């Protein structure tokens, strides 16, 4: 029974699986529904998993297997099926639905999704992207703690009404142990899970969360460089579009799904034309979040608009 109604990344979702981090709605629009349900994989997938295969990518059917957790099958941009392993960590099983599965749904729909956290600044959406370990979550958490509103944690689902808008994700952040320590969050009170050999925590951010889309005006890429102090520079022209495409969520799989098609490229081009793109380079092994925020506010806000 699809008892749970959710709206995440602009997707209307009916789910048999209850996901506490998503806001359960009384009703959702009945068009373009994504269903999430428990299932049993077909014999072909079972055989592939037994032979040690972990993932198969086709445009309309993607499946992947996580040892001791579950096998997931994503179909036609509207269906997620899950076969759970015996004694699986159910929280981790759901995290793969929240992130990877919905990321693949967006790829199948040719919906642009950028890998990064999203904060509202000056009533617009600002995406913070960058490689793992660059400090995206630390920076977005610091901005949220400073009083800025929060739109999405790890994925920026984008839809268009002439210009690009970021759709709200869900009101939680995933933080590593060092970020928990830096911000003084109680580890005992927040759910933890193992992610890529690293403990992460799911931290609620309901009071700061925005439930409405915001116009996308800025993307900021965080990198760690051989610098003495934080720097910020603006990208222009082809550098902008290349960085957008290189930071697509689960974009490493696009080439396996036929590459960037013309319609998808047009959407990326629309984003590039309507945003400013900055690169913030921070020093290694220094906590420079305050300086990063100062430089970012200077670019995005006027003095009187800055959050005090």
Secondary structure as a PSIPRED ss2 file (coil, helix, strand):
# PSIPRED VFORMAT (PSIPRED V4.0)

   1 X C   1.000  0.000  0.000
   2 X C   1.000  0.000  0.000
   3 X C   1.000  0.000  0.000
   4 X E   0.000  0.000  1.000
   5 X E   0.000  0.000  1.000
   6 X E   0.000  0.000  1.000
   7 X E   0.000  0.000  1.000
   8 X E   0.000  0.000  1.000
   9 X C   1.000  0.000  0.000
  10 X C   1.000  0.000  0.000
  11 X E   0.000  0.000  1.000
  12 X E   0.000  0.000  1.000
  13 X E   0.000  0.000  1.000
  14 X E   0.000  0.000  1.000
  15 X E   0.000  0.000  1.000
  16 X C   1.000  0.000  0.000
  17 X C   1.000  0.000  0.000
  18 X C   1.000  0.000  0.000
  19 X C   1.000  0.000  0.000
  20 X C   1.000  0.000  0.000
  21 X C   1.000  0.000  0.000
  22 X C   1.000  0.000  0.000
  23 X C   1.000  0.000  0.000
  24 X C   1.000  0.000  0.000
  25 X C   1.000  0.000  0.000
  26 X C   1.000  0.000  0.000
  27 X C   1.000  0.000  0.000
  28 X C   1.000  0.000  0.000
  29 X C   1.000  0.000  0.000
  30 X C   1.000  0.000  0.000
  31 X C   1.000  0.000  0.000
  32 X C   1.000  0.000  0.000
  33 X E   0.000  0.000  1.000
  34 X E   0.000  0.000  1.000
  35 X E   0.000  0.000  1.000
  36 X E   0.000  0.000  1.000
  37 X E   0.000  0.000  1.000
  38 X E   0.000  0.000  1.000
  39 X C   1.000  0.000  0.000
  40 X C   1.000  0.000  0.000
  41 X C   1.000  0.000  0.000
  42 X C   1.000  0.000  0.000
  43 X H   0.000  1.000  0.000
  44 X H   0.000  1.000  0.000
  45 X H   0.000  1.000  0.000
  46 X H   0.000  1.000  0.000
  47 X H   0.000  1.000  0.000
  48 X H   0.000  1.000  0.000
  49 X H   0.000  1.000  0.000
  50 X H   0.000  1.000  0.000
  51 X C   1.000  0.000  0.000
  52 X C   1.000  0.000  0.000
  53 X C   1.000  0.000  0.000
  54 X C   1.000  0.000  0.000
  55 X E   0.000  0.000  1.000
  56 X E   0.000  0.000  1.000
  57 X E   0.000  0.000  1.000
  58 X C   1.000  0.000  0.000
  59 X C   1.000  0.000  0.000
  60 X C   1.000  0.000  0.000
  61 X E   0.000  0.000  1.000
  62 X E   0.000  0.000  1.000
  63 X E   0.000  0.000  1.000
  64 X E   0.000  0.000  1.000
  65 X E   0.000  0.000  1.000
  66 X E   0.000  0.000  1.000
  67 X C   1.000  0.000  0.000
  68 X C   1.000  0.000  0.000
  69 X C   1.000  0.000  0.000
  70 X E   0.000  0.000  1.000
  71 X E   0.000  0.000  1.000
  72 X E   0.000  0.000  1.000
  73 X E   0.000  0.000  1.000
  74 X E   0.000  0.000  1.000
  75 X E   0.000  0.000  1.000
  76 X C   1.000  0.000  0.000
  77 X C   1.000  0.000  0.000
  78 X C   1.000  0.000  0.000
  79 X E   0.000  0.000  1.000
  80 X E   0.000  0.000  1.000
  81 X E   0.000  0.000  1.000
  82 X E   0.000  0.000  1.000
  83 X E   0.000  0.000  1.000
  84 X E   0.000  0.000  1.000
  85 X C   1.000  0.000  0.000
  86 X C   1.000  0.000  0.000
  87 X C   1.000  0.000  0.000
  88 X C   1.000  0.000  0.000
  89 X C   1.000  0.000  0.000
  90 X H   0.000  1.000  0.000
  91 X H   0.000  1.000  0.000
  92 X H   0.000  1.000  0.000
  93 X H   0.000  1.000  0.000
  94 X H   0.000  1.000  0.000
  95 X H   0.000  1.000  0.000
  96 X H   0.000  1.000  0.000
  97 X H   0.000  1.000  0.000
  98 X H   0.000  1.000  0.000
  99 X H   0.000  1.000  0.000
 100 X H   0.000  1.000  0.000
 101 X H   0.000  1.000  0.000
 102 X H   0.000  1.000  0.000
 103 X H   0.000  1.000  0.000
 104 X H   0.000  1.000  0.000
 105 X H   0.000  1.000  0.000
 106 X H   0.000  1.000  0.000
 107 X H   0.000  1.000  0.000
 108 X H   0.000  1.000  0.000
 109 X C   1.000  0.000  0.000
 110 X C   1.000  0.000  0.000
 111 X C   1.000  0.000  0.000
 112 X C   1.000  0.000  0.000
 113 X E   0.000  0.000  1.000
 114 X E   0.000  0.000  1.000
 115 X E   0.000  0.000  1.000
 116 X E   0.000  0.000  1.000
 117 X E   0.000  0.000  1.000
 118 X E   0.000  0.000  1.000
 119 X E   0.000  0.000  1.000
 120 X E   0.000  0.000  1.000
 121 X E   0.000  0.000  1.000
 122 X C   1.000  0.000  0.000
 123 X C   1.000  0.000  0.000
 124 X E   0.000  0.000  1.000
 125 X E   0.000  0.000  1.000
 126 X E   0.000  0.000  1.000
 127 X E   0.000  0.000  1.000
 128 X E   0.000  0.000  1.000
 129 X E   0.000  0.000  1.000
 130 X C   1.000  0.000  0.000
 131 X C   1.000  0.000  0.000
 132 X C   1.000  0.000  0.000
 133 X C   1.000  0.000  0.000
 134 X C   1.000  0.000  0.000
 135 X C   1.000  0.000  0.000
 136 X H   0.000  1.000  0.000
 137 X H   0.000  1.000  0.000
 138 X H   0.000  1.000  0.000
 139 X H   0.000  1.000  0.000
 140 X H   0.000  1.000  0.000
 141 X H   0.000  1.000  0.000
 142 X H   0.000  1.000  0.000
 143 X H   0.000  1.000  0.000
 144 X H   0.000  1.000  0.000
 145 X H   0.000  1.000  0.000
 146 X H   0.000  1.000  0.000
 147 X C   1.000  0.000  0.000
 148 X C   1.000  0.000  0.000
 149 X E   0.000  0.000  1.000
 150 X E   0.000  0.000  1.000
 151 X E   0.000  0.000  1.000
 152 X E   0.000  0.000  1.000
 153 X C   1.000  0.000  0.000
 154 X C   1.000  0.000  0.000
 155 X E   0.000  0.000  1.000
 156 X E   0.000  0.000  1.000
 157 X E   0.000  0.000  1.000
 158 X E   0.000  0.000  1.000
 159 X E   0.000  0.000  1.000
 160 X E   0.000  0.000  1.000
 161 X C   1.000  0.000  0.000
 162 X C   1.000  0.000  0.000
 163 X C   1.000  0.000  0.000
 164 X E   0.000  0.000  1.000
 165 X E   0.000  0.000  1.000
 166 X E   0.000  0.000  1.000
 167 X E   0.000  0.000  1.000
 168 X C   1.000  0.000  0.000
 169 X C   1.000  0.000  0.000
 170 X C   1.000  0.000  0.000
 171 X C   1.000  0.000  0.000
 172 X E   0.000  0.000  1.000
 173 X E   0.000  0.000  1.000
 174 X E   0.000  0.000  1.000
 175 X E   0.000  0.000  1.000
 176 X E   0.000  0.000  1.000
 177 X H   0.000  1.000  0.000
 178 X H   0.000  1.000  0.000
 179 X H   0.000  1.000  0.000
 180 X H   0.000  1.000  0.000
 181 X H   0.000  1.000  0.000
 182 X H   0.000  1.000  0.000
 183 X C   1.000  0.000  0.000
 184 X C   1.000  0.000  0.000
 185 X C   1.000  0.000  0.000
 186 X C   1.000  0.000  0.000
 187 X H   0.000  1.000  0.000
 188 X H   0.000  1.000  0.000
 189 X H   0.000  1.000  0.000
 190 X C   1.000  0.000  0.000
 191 X E   0.000  0.000  1.000
 192 X E   0.000  0.000  1.000
 193 X E   0.000  0.000  1.000
 194 X E   0.000  0.000  1.000
 195 X E   0.000  0.000  1.000
 196 X C   1.000  0.000  0.000
 197 X C   1.000  0.000  0.000
 198 X E   0.000  0.000  1.000
 199 X E   0.000  0.000  1.000
 200 X E   0.000  0.000  1.000
 201 X E   0.000  0.000  1.000
 202 X E   0.000  0.000  1.000
 203 X E   0.000  0.000  1.000
 204 X E   0.000  0.000  1.000
 205 X C   1.000  0.000  0.000
 206 X C   1.000  0.000  0.000
 207 X C   1.000  0.000  0.000
 208 X C   1.000  0.000  0.000
 209 X E   0.000  0.000  1.000
 210 X C   1.000  0.000  0.000
 211 X C   1.000  0.000  0.000
 212 X C   1.000  0.000  0.000
 213 X C   1.000  0.000  0.000
 214 X E   0.000  0.000  1.000
 215 X E   0.000  0.000  1.000
 216 X E   0.000  0.000  1.000
 217 X E   0.000  0.000  1.000
 218 X E   0.000  0.000  1.000
 219 X E   0.000  0.000  1.000
 220 X E   0.000  0.000  1.000
 221 X E   0.000  0.000  1.000
 222 X E   0.000  0.000  1.000
 223 X E   0.000  0.000  1.000
 224 X E   0.000  0.000  1.000
 225 X E   0.000  0.000  1.000
 226 X C   1.000  0.000  0.000
 227 X C   1.000  0.000  0.000
 228 X C   1.000  0.000  0.000
 229 X C   1.000  0.000  0.000
 230 X C   1.000  0.000  0.000
 231 X E   0.000  0.000  1.000
 232 X E   0.000  0.000  1.000
 233 X E   0.000  0.000  1.000
 234 X E   0.000  0.000  1.000
 235 X E   0.000  0.000  1.000
 236 X C   1.000  0.000  0.000
 237 X H   0.000  1.000  0.000
 238 X H   0.000  1.000  0.000
 239 X H   0.000  1.000  0.000
 240 X H   0.000  1.000  0.000
 241 X H   0.000  1.000  0.000
 242 X H   0.000  1.000  0.000
 243 X H   0.000  1.000  0.000
 244 X H   0.000  1.000  0.000
 245 X H   0.000  1.000  0.000
 246 X H   0.000  1.000  0.000
 247 X C   1.000  0.000  0.000
 248 X E   0.000  0.000  1.000
 249 X C   1.000  0.000  0.000
 250 X C   1.000  0.000  0.000
 251 X H   0.000  1.000  0.000
 252 X H   0.000  1.000  0.000
 253 X H   0.000  1.000  0.000
 254 X H   0.000  1.000  0.000
 255 X H   0.000  1.000  0.000
 256 X H   0.000  1.000  0.000
 257 X H   0.000  1.000  0.000
 258 X C   1.000  0.000  0.000
 259 X C   1.000  0.000  0.000
 260 X C   1.000  0.000  0.000
 261 X C   1.000  0.000  0.000
 262 X H   0.000  1.000  0.000
 263 X H   0.000  1.000  0.000
 264 X H   0.000  1.000  0.000
 265 X H   0.000  1.000  0.000
 266 X H   0.000  1.000  0.000
 267 X H   0.000  1.000  0.000
 268 X H   0.000  1.000  0.000
 269 X H   0.000  1.000  0.000
 270 X H   0.000  1.000  0.000
 271 X H   0.000  1.000  0.000
 272 X H   0.000  1.000  0.000
 273 X H   0.000  1.000  0.000
 274 X H   0.000  1.000  0.000
 275 X C   1.000  0.000  0.000
 276 X E   0.000  0.000  1.000
 277 X E   0.000  0.000  1.000
 278 X E   0.000  0.000  1.000
 279 X E   0.000  0.000  1.000
 280 X E   0.000  0.000  1.000
 281 X E   0.000  0.000  1.000
 282 X E   0.000  0.000  1.000
 283 X E   0.000  0.000  1.000
 284 X C   1.000  0.000  0.000
 285 X C   1.000  0.000  0.000
 286 X C   1.000  0.000  0.000
 287 X C   1.000  0.000  0.000
 288 X C   1.000  0.000  0.000
 289 X H   0.000  1.000  0.000
 290 X H   0.000  1.000  0.000
 291 X H   0.000  1.000  0.000
 292 X H   0.000  1.000  0.000
 293 X H   0.000  1.000  0.000
 294 X H   0.000  1.000  0.000
 295 X H   0.000  1.000  0.000
 296 X H   0.000  1.000  0.000
 297 X H   0.000  1.000  0.000
 298 X H   0.000  1.000  0.000
 299 X H   0.000  1.000  0.000
 300 X H   0.000  1.000  0.000
 301 X C   1.000  0.000  0.000
 302 X C   1.000  0.000  0.000
 303 X H   0.000  1.000  0.000
 304 X H   0.000  1.000  0.000
 305 X H   0.000  1.000  0.000
 306 X C   1.000  0.000  0.000
 307 X C   1.000  0.000  0.000
 308 X C   1.000  0.000  0.000
